[in-house]
């Protein structure tokens, strides 16, 4: 059953944390820090749900542990990747579009919007940490899927970072390692993580939280993920067209035998 009071407490956290980061972005004149914040909002929400419940459950401990590993790893990687780089092109475009009021507008269209999305997507974390149903087989499947997703995403990020660090690869398309089987292995891993968290919620009786992985999958495929990144990539990197023809966009598949994934 949905604990409305605890969920609303999470909303306060999901809005307060981005507001603090927004103040930092004003000083830095760079809103890219919101990318590092994204996973940490979920960690803050999970801690809020866990501590706000009357008693900690074994499932709650497991979920909080996995969320901590996923969130800290992802935030650290994005922070390292963006360190010393100019503001992301996406946000530069938004800054031009909403100039001269972007510093104020960014509070709502960048920071608070991400906080609100994170709050909605956090439903499985609430269900999993507050459910009283004992651990069961579905929890085991959830653990396997979340760990698989974290590892898949982490390996993909490491492979891409190593590829980009080689000057000889400048202008080339990354099509080795996990990137040989899917054009976006990091997003596929992220999707697995959130369907895994939903399985924890399902094991606890929180079937109603299915909105979360559905929304996350939609965002990864159609909004901030695959569609956004590939919108004009062929114009900038013609070799990517061949990569598209032989490699699945999302679901891993055999190279040269692209499916609908």
C-alpha positions, 0 to 999 in steps of 0.5 A: 500500500502506498504510504502517501505521507512518506511519499510526500516527504520524499517530494520535499527532498526531491525538490530541495536537493536540486534547488541547492545544486541550482544555487551552485550552478549560478556560481559556476554558470554551468547547469551540467552539474545536474547530470551528476545530481540525477542518481544522487536524488534517488539515493536521497529518496531511498534513504528518506523512505528507509529511515521514515519507515517504522522499521527497516526490513531485510529487503529495505537494506538490500535495496538501499545498498544497491541504490547506493552502489548504483547512484554513487558509481554513476554520479562519480563517473559523470562528474569525472567525465565532465570535469574541466569540460564546458557546459554540455551542448544541450544546456548551452542550447537551452541557455541561448533559447531562454536568454537572458532569463535562463539563470532563473528559468533553469531552476524550474526547467532543469533542476526542479523538473529532474527532481520531480521526475526522480520523485515519480520514478522512485515509486519502486524504492518506496514500495520495496522499503516499506513492504512487509511481505517476506523476501521471496524468489522475486527478490532473488530475480531482482538482485540478479537483474539490478547487479547485471544492469549495474555491471553492464552499464559500468563496463560500457562506460569504462569501455567508452572512456578508454576508447575516447582517451585514445587520440587515434580514435578521434572521429571514429565510432565506438563499435567494440566491446558491449558497443558491438551488440548495442549502440547504447549499452549504458542505457540498456544497463540503466533500464535493467537496473530500474526493472530490477528495482520494480521487481523488488517492489513487486515482491513487496506487493507494490505492483502499482509502481510499474509506472516507474520502469515504464517511464524510465524506459520511455525517457531512455528511448524517446526523450533524453536518451537514444533519440536525443543523442542520435538526432543529428549524429549522422550529420556530424559523424557519417560513419555512424550510419553504417553503425546504425545499419548493423547494430541494435539501438537498445536491446543487445543483438548479433552484429549485422543482424539488427532487430527492432531493439 
